[in-house]
């Protein structure tokens, strides 16, 4: 019984360490890396039956490239507006 408890506690400590690592990594990226904005994309209305295909898009290089180009244009447009 003691071994099981030790394993559970050990796993909890590893999870805490990973959470702390992720938090520190994000802080480092914020300070040293390029600034970034995270955007959530919801499944469009009427496409509820294509949930699996929708979720697979996040792994497709062509889709990610298209999204990056489109978002880049939108960001530039909005930043230009704010400059004026």
Secondary structure by P-SEA (a helix, b strand, c coil): caaaaaaaaaaaaaaaaaaaaaaaaaaaaaccccbbbbbbbccccccccaaaaaaaccccaaaaaaaaaaaaaaaaaaaaaaac
